[in-house]
Amino acid sequence: MYFLQKFNKAAEDVKNLKSKPSDTDLLEIYALFKQGSVGDVNTAARPGMLDLKGKAKWDAWNSKKGLDKDTAKNQYIAKVQSLIDTIGLQ
């Protein structure tokens, strides 16, 4: 239970960072969050050539394929904490 609370708190904390993280960091936290909460990519096809943002998000999530949910949650919590340490909260 405590583990899930830490994951949910990290999901809230990431919304309150002082400044926007880099695109690379945003993709990493997106992918870890999705992998931790949903599991492997569950959409059949990669977004089309013109959907650059969707394609980048799909690729980031797909790069976590096979990572179990608890490991992804732990990595997500650690990544958010490192962003808090670097950027700070509002």
C-alpha distances in whole Angstrom, upper triangle without the diagonal:
4,5,5,6,9,10,11,12,14,16,17,18,20,22,23,25,28,30,29,28,31,31,30,27,26,27,24,21,22,22,19,17,19,19,15,15,18,19,23,25,26,29,32,34,34,35,39,41,41,38,37,34,32,34,32,29,29,30,28,25,27,27,24,25,23,21,17,15,12,15,16,13,14,17,16,15,18,20,19,19,23,24,23,25,28,28,26,25,27
4,5,5,6,9,10,10,12,14,15,16,18,20,21,23,26,28,28,26,29,30,29,25,25,26,23,20,22,22,19,17,19,19,15,16,19,20,24,26,27,30,33,35,35,36,39,41,41,38,37,33,32,34,32,28,29,30,27,25,28,27,24,25,24,21,18,15,13,15,16,12,12,16,15,12,15,18,17,16,20,21,20,21,25,25,23,22,24
4,5,5,6,9,10,11,13,14,15,17,19,20,21,25,26,26,24,26,27,25,22,22,23,20,17,19,19,15,14,16,16,12,13,16,17,20,23,24,27,30,32,31,33,36,38,38,35,34,30,29,30,29,25,26,27,24,22,24,24,20,22,20,17,15,12,9,11,12,9,9,12,12,10,12,15,14,14,18,19,18,20,23,24,22,21,24
4,5,5,6,9,10,11,12,14,16,17,19,21,24,25,25,23,26,26,25,22,21,21,19,16,17,17,14,12,14,14,10,10,14,15,19,21,22,25,28,30,29,30,34,36,36,32,32,28,27,29,27,24,24,26,23,20,23,23,20,21,20,17,15,11,9,12,12,8,10,13,12,10,14,16,14,15,19,19,19,21,24,24,22,21,23
4,5,5,6,9,10,11,12,14,16,17,19,22,24,24,23,26,26,25,22,21,22,20,17,18,19,16,14,16,17,13,13,17,18,22,24,25,27,31,32,32,32,36,38,37,34,33,29,29,30,28,25,26,28,24,22,25,25,22,24,24,20,18,15,13,15,15,11,12,15,13,10,14,16,14,14,18,18,17,20,22,22,20,18,21
4,5,5,6,9,10,10,12,15,15,16,20,22,21,20,23,24,23,19,19,20,18,15,16,17,14,13,16,16,12,13,17,18,21,23,25,27,31,32,31,32,35,36,36,33,32,28,28,29,27,24,25,26,23,21,24,24,20,23,22,19,17,14,12,13,13,9,9,12,10,7,10,12,11,11,14,15,14,16,19,19,17,16,19
4,5,5,6,9,10,11,13,15,16,20,21,20,18,21,21,20,17,16,17,15,12,13,14,11,9,12,12,9,10,13,15,18,19,21,23,27,28,27,28,31,33,33,29,28,25,24,25,23,20,21,22,19,17,20,20,17,19,19,16,15,11,10,11,10,6,8,10,8,6,10,11,10,11,14,15,14,17,19,19,18,17,19
4,5,5,6,9,10,11,13,15,19,20,19,19,22,22,21,18,17,18,17,13,14,15,13,10,13,14,11,10,14,16,19,20,21,24,27,29,28,28,31,33,33,29,28,25,24,26,24,21,22,24,21,19,22,22,20,21,22,19,17,14,13,15,13,10,12,13,10,9,13,13,11,13,16,16,15,18,20,19,18,16,18
4,5,5,6,9,10,11,13,16,18,18,18,21,22,21,18,17,19,17,14,15,17,15,12,15,17,14,14,17,19,22,23,25,27,30,31,30,30,33,35,34,31,29,26,26,28,25,22,24,26,22,21,24,24,22,24,24,21,20,17,15,17,15,12,12,14,11,9,12,13,10,11,14,14,12,15,18,17,15,13,15
4,5,5,6,9,10,11,14,16,15,14,17,18,18,14,14,15,14,10,12,14,12,10,13,15,12,13,16,18,21,21,23,25,29,29,28,28,31,32,32,28,27,23,23,25,22,19,21,23,19,18,22,21,19,21,22,19,18,15,14,15,13,10,10,11,8,6,9,9,6,8,11,10,10,13,15,14,13,12,14
4,6,6,7,10,11,15,16,14,14,17,17,17,14,12,14,13,9,10,13,11,8,11,13,11,11,14,16,19,19,21,22,26,27,25,25,28,30,29,25,24,20,20,22,20,17,19,21,18,16,20,20,18,20,22,19,18,15,15,16,13,10,12,12,9,8,12,11,8,11,13,12,12,15,17,16,15,13,15
4,6,6,7,10,13,15,14,15,18,19,19,16,14,17,16,12,13,16,15,12,15,17,15,14,18,20,23,23,24,25,29,30,28,27,31,32,31,27,26,22,22,25,23,20,22,24,21,20,23,24,22,24,25,23,22,19,18,19,17,14,15,16,12,11,14,13,10,12,15,13,12,15,17,15,13,11,12
4,5,5,7,10,12,12,13,16,17,18,14,13,16,15,12,14,17,15,13,16,18,16,17,20,22,24,24,26,27,31,31,29,29,32,33,32,28,27,23,24,26,23,20,23,24,21,21,24,24,22,25,26,23,23,20,19,19,17,14,15,15,12,10,12,11,8,9,12,10,8,12,13,12,10,7,9
4,5,6,9,10,9,9,13,14,14,11,10,13,12,9,11,14,13,11,14,16,15,16,19,20,22,22,24,25,28,28,26,26,28,29,28,25,23,19,20,22,19,17,20,21,18,18,21,21,20,23,24,22,22,19,19,19,16,14,15,14,10,10,12,10,6,9,11,8,8,12,12,10,10,8,10
4,6,9,10,9,10,14,15,16,13,11,14,15,11,12,16,15,13,16,19,17,17,20,22,24,23,25,25,29,29,27,26,28,29,28,24,23,19,20,22,20,18,21,22,19,19,23,23,22,25,27,24,24,21,21,22,19,17,18,17,14,13,15,13,10,12,14,11,11,14,15,12,11,9,9
4,6,8,9,11,15,16,18,15,13,17,17,14,15,19,18,16,19,22,20,20,23,25,27,27,28,29,33,32,30,29,32,32,31,27,26,22,23,26,23,21,24,25,22,23,26,26,25,28,30,27,27,24,24,24,21,19,20,19,16,15,16,14,11,12,14,11,9,13,13,10,9,6,6
4,5,7,8,12,14,16,12,12,16,15,13,15,18,18,16,20,22,21,21,24,26,27,27,29,30,33,32,30,29,31,31,30,27,25,21,23,25,22,20,24,24,21,22,26,25,24,27,29,26,27,24,24,23,21,19,19,18,15,14,15,13,9,11,11,8,7,10,10,7,6,4,6
4,7,9,13,15,17,14,14,18,18,16,18,21,21,20,23,25,24,25,28,29,31,30,32,33,36,35,32,31,33,33,31,28,26,23,25,27,24,23,26,27,24,25,29,28,27,31,33,30,30,28,28,27,24,23,23,21,18,18,18,16,13,13,13,10,9,11,10,6,6,5,5
4,6,9,12,14,12,12,16,16,15,17,20,20,19,22,24,24,25,27,28,29,29,31,31,34,33,30,28,30,30,28,25,23,20,22,24,21,20,24,24,22,23,27,26,26,29,31,29,30,28,28,27,24,23,23,21,18,18,18,15,13,14,14,10,10,12,10,7,8,8,8
4,7,9,11,9,8,12,13,12,13,17,17,17,19,22,22,22,24,26,26,25,27,27,30,29,26,25,26,26,24,22,19,16,19,20,17,17,20,21,18,20,23,23,23,26,29,26,28,26,26,25,22,21,22,19,17,17,17,14,12,14,14,10,11,14,11,9,11,11,11
4,7,8,6,6,10,10,10,12,14,15,15,18,20,20,21,23,24,24,23,26,26,29,28,25,24,26,25,24,21,19,16,18,19,16,15,19,19,16,17,21,20,20,23,26,23,25,23,24,22,19,19,19,17,14,15,15,11,10,12,11,8,10,12,10,8,11,12,13
4,5,5,6,9,10,11,12,14,15,16,18,20,21,22,24,24,24,23,26,25,28,26,23,22,24,23,22,19,16,14,17,17,14,14,17,17,14,17,19,18,19,23,25,23,25,24,25,23,20,20,21,17,16,17,16,13,13,15,13,10,13,15,12,11,14,15,17
4,5,5,6,9,10,10,12,14,15,16,18,20,21,22,22,21,20,23,22,25,23,19,18,20,19,18,16,13,10,13,13,10,10,14,13,11,14,17,16,17,20,23,22,24,23,24,22,19,20,21,18,16,18,18,14,14,17,15,13,16,18,15,14,17,18,20
4,5,5,6,9,10,11,12,14,15,16,18,20,21,20,20,19,22,22,24,22,19,19,20,20,20,17,14,12,14,14,10,10,13,12,9,12,15,13,14,18,21,19,22,21,22,20,17,18,19,15,14,16,16,12,13,16,14,12,16,17,15,15,18,19,21
4,5,5,6,8,10,11,12,14,15,16,18,19,19,19,19,22,22,25,24,21,21,23,22,22,20,17,14,16,16,12,12,15,14,11,13,16,14,14,18,20,18,20,19,20,18,15,15,16,12,11,13,12,8,9,12,10,8,12,14,12,12,14,16,18
4,5,5,6,9,10,10,12,14,15,16,18,18,18,17,20,20,23,22,19,18,21,21,20,17,15,11,13,14,11,9,13,13,10,11,15,14,14,18,20,18,20,19,20,18,15,15,16,14,11,14,14,10,10,13,13,10,13,16,14,13,15,16,18
4,6,5,6,9,10,10,12,14,15,16,16,15,14,17,17,20,19,16,15,18,18,18,15,13,10,11,11,8,6,9,9,6,8,11,11,11,14,17,16,18,17,19,17,14,15,16,13,11,15,15,11,12,16,15,13,16,18,17,17,19,19,21
4,5,5,6,8,10,11,12,14,15,15,15,14,18,18,21,20,18,18,21,21,22,18,16,13,14,14,11,9,11,10,7,8,11,10,9,13,16,13,16,15,16,14,11,12,13,10,8,12,11,8,10,13,12,11,15,16,16,16,18,19,21
4,5,5,6,8,10,10,12,14,14,15,15,18,19,22,21,19,19,22,23,23,20,18,15,15,16,13,10,13,13,9,9,13,12,11,14,17,14,15,14,14,13,10,10,11,9,6,9,10,7,7,11,11,10,13,15,15,15,16,16,19
4,6,5,6,9,10,11,12,12,13,12,15,15,18,18,16,16,19,20,20,17,15,12,12,13,10,7,10,11,8,7,11,11,11,13,16,14,15,14,15,15,11,11,14,12,9,12,13,11,11,14,15,13,16,19,18,17,19,18,20
4,5,5,6,8,10,10,10,10,9,13,14,17,16,14,15,19,20,20,17,16,13,12,12,10,7,8,9,5,4,8,8,7,10,12,11,13,11,14,12,9,10,13,10,9,12,14,11,12,16,16,15,18,20,20,20,21,21,24
4,6,5,6,8,10,9,10,11,14,16,19,20,18,19,22,24,24,21,19,17,16,16,14,11,12,12,9,7,10,10,7,10,12,9,10,9,10,9,5,7,9,7,5,9,10,9,10,13,14,14,16,18,19,19,20,20,23
4,6,5,6,8,9,11,12,14,16,19,20,18,19,23,24,25,21,20,17,16,17,15,11,12,14,11,9,12,13,10,13,14,12,12,9,11,11,7,7,10,9,6,9,12,10,10,14,15,15,16,19,20,19,20,19,21
4,5,5,5,7,8,8,10,12,15,16,15,16,20,22,22,19,18,15,14,15,14,10,10,12,10,7,10,11,9,11,12,11,11,9,12,12,9,9,13,12,10,13,15,14,14,17,19,18,20,23,23,23,23,23,25
4,6,5,4,6,8,10,13,16,17,16,18,21,23,24,21,20,18,16,16,15,12,11,12,10,7,9,10,7,8,9,7,8,6,9,9,6,8,11,10,9,13,15,14,15,18,19,19,21,23,24,24,25,24,27
4,6,6,9,11,13,16,19,20,20,21,25,27,28,24,23,21,19,19,18,15,15,16,13,10,12,13,10,11,11,8,7,4,6,7,5,5,8,9,8,10,13,13,13,16,18,18,20,22,23,23,23,23,25
4,6,10,11,12,15,18,20,19,21,24,27,27,24,23,20,18,20,19,15,15,17,15,11,14,15,12,13,13,12,10,7,9,11,9,8,12,12,11,12,16,15,15,18,20,20,21,24,25,25,25,24,26
4,7,8,8,11,14,16,17,18,22,25,25,22,22,20,17,18,18,14,13,15,14,10,12,14,11,11,12,11,10,8,11,13,10,11,14,15,13,16,19,18,18,21,23,23,24,27,28,27,28,27,29
4,7,8,11,14,16,16,18,22,24,26,23,22,20,18,18,18,14,13,14,13,9,10,12,9,8,8,8,7,6,10,11,9,10,14,14,13,16,18,18,19,22,23,23,25,27,28,28,29,28,31
4,6,9,11,13,13,16,19,22,23,21,20,19,16,16,16,13,11,12,11,8,7,9,7,5,7,8,9,9,13,13,11,13,16,15,15,18,20,19,21,24,24,24,27,29,29,29,30,30,32
4,6,8,10,10,12,16,18,20,17,17,16,13,12,13,11,8,9,10,7,6,9,9,7,10,11,12,12,16,16,13,15,18,17,16,20,22,20,21,25,25,25,27,30,29,29,31,30,32
4,6,9,10,13,16,19,21,18,19,17,14,14,15,13,10,12,13,10,9,13,12,10,12,14,14,14,18,18,16,18,21,20,19,22,24,23,24,27,28,28,30,32,32,32,33,32,34
4,6,8,9,13,16,17,15,16,15,12,12,14,12,9,12,13,11,10,14,14,13,15,17,18,17,21,21,19,20,24,23,21,25,27,25,25,29,30,29,31,34,33,33,34,33,35
4,7,9,12,15,17,15,17,17,13,13,15,14,11,13,15,13,11,15,16,14,16,19,20,20,24,24,21,23,27,25,24,28,30,28,29,32,33,32,34,37,36,36,37,37,38
4,6,9,12,14,12,14,15,11,10,13,13,9,11,14,13,11,15,16,15,18,20,22,22,25,25,22,25,28,26,25,28,30,28,29,32,32,31,34,36,35,35,37,36,38
4,6,9,11,10,11,11,8,6,10,10,7,8,11,11,9,12,15,14,17,19,21,21,25,24,21,24,26,24,23,27,28,25,26,30,30,28,31,34,33,32,34,34,35
4,7,8,6,8,9,6,5,9,9,7,9,12,12,12,15,17,17,20,22,24,24,27,26,23,25,28,26,24,28,29,26,27,30,30,28,31,34,32,31,33,33,34
4,6,6,8,10,8,7,11,12,11,12,15,16,15,18,20,20,24,25,27,27,31,30,26,28,31,29,27,31,32,29,30,33,33,31,34,36,34,33,36,35,36
4,6,7,10,9,8,10,13,12,12,16,17,17,18,21,22,25,27,29,29,32,31,28,30,32,30,28,32,32,29,30,34,33,31,34,36,34,33,35,36,36
4,6,9,9,9,11,13,13,14,17,18,19,20,23,24,27,28,31,30,33,32,29,31,33,31,29,32,33,29,30,33,33,30,33,35,33,32,34,34,35
4,6,5,6,9,10,10,12,14,15,16,18,20,21,25,26,28,27,30,29,26,27,30,27,25,29,30,26,26,30,30,27,30,33,31,29,31,31,32
4,6,5,6,9,10,10,12,14,15,16,19,20,24,24,27,26,29,28,24,26,28,25,23,27,27,24,24,28,27,25,28,30,28,26,29,29,30
4,5,5,6,9,10,11,12,14,15,17,19,23,23,25,24,26,25,22,23,25,23,20,24,24,21,21,25,24,22,24,27,25,24,26,26,26
4,5,5,6,9,10,11,12,14,16,17,21,21,23,22,25,24,21,22,25,22,20,23,25,22,22,26,25,23,26,28,27,26,28,27,28
4,5,5,6,8,10,10,12,15,15,19,20,22,22,25,24,20,22,25,22,21,24,25,22,23,26,26,24,27,29,28,27,29,29,30
4,5,5,6,9,10,11,13,15,19,19,21,21,23,22,18,20,22,20,18,22,22,19,20,23,22,20,24,26,24,23,26,26,28
4,5,5,6,8,10,11,13,17,17,19,18,20,19,16,17,20,17,15,19,20,17,17,21,21,19,22,24,23,22,24,24,26
4,5,5,6,9,10,11,15,15,17,17,20,19,16,18,21,18,17,21,22,19,20,24,23,22,25,27,26,26,28,28,29
4,5,5,6,9,10,14,14,17,18,20,19,16,18,20,18,17,21,21,18,20,23,23,22,25,27,26,26,28,28,30
4,5,5,7,10,13,13,16,15,18,16,13,15,17,14,13,17,17,15,16,20,19,18,21,23,22,22,24,25,27
4,5,6,7,11,10,13,12,15,14,11,13,16,13,12,16,17,15,16,20,20,19,22,24,24,24,25,25,28
4,5,5,9,10,13,14,17,15,13,16,18,16,15,19,20,18,20,23,23,22,25,27,27,27,29,29,31
4,6,9,9,13,14,16,14,12,15,16,14,14,18,18,16,18,21,21,21,24,25,25,25,27,28,31
4,6,6,9,10,12,10,8,12,13,11,12,15,16,14,17,19,19,20,23,24,24,25,26,27,30
4,6,8,10,13,12,10,14,15,14,15,18,19,18,20,23,23,23,26,28,28,28,30,30,33
4,6,9,12,10,10,13,15,14,15,18,19,19,21,24,24,25,27,29,29,30,31,32,35
4,6,8,7,6,10,11,10,12,15,15,16,18,20,20,22,24,25,26,27,28,29,32
4,6,6,6,9,10,11,12,14,16,16,18,20,21,23,24,26,27,28,29,29,32
4,6,5,6,9,10,10,12,14,15,16,18,20,21,22,24,26,26,26,26,29
4,5,5,6,9,10,11,12,14,15,17,18,20,21,23,24,25,25,25,28
4,5,5,6,9,10,11,12,14,15,17,18,20,21,23,24,24,25,28
4,5,5,6,9,10,10,12,14,15,16,18,20,21,22,22,23,26
4,5,5,6,9,10,11,12,14,15,16,18,20,21,21,20,23
4,5,5,6,9,10,11,12,14,15,16,18,20,20,20,23
4,5,5,6,9,10,10,12,14,15,16,18,19,19,23
4,5,5,6,8,10,11,12,14,15,16,16,17,20
4,6,5,6,9,10,11,12,14,15,15,15,18
4,6,5,6,9,10,10,12,14,14,15,19
4,5,5,6,9,10,11,12,13,14,18
4,5,5,6,9,10,10,10,11,14
4,5,5,6,9,10,9,10,14
4,5,5,6,8,9,12,15
4,5,5,6,7,9,12
4,5,5,4,6,10
4,6,6,9,12
4,6,10,13
4,7,9
4,7
4
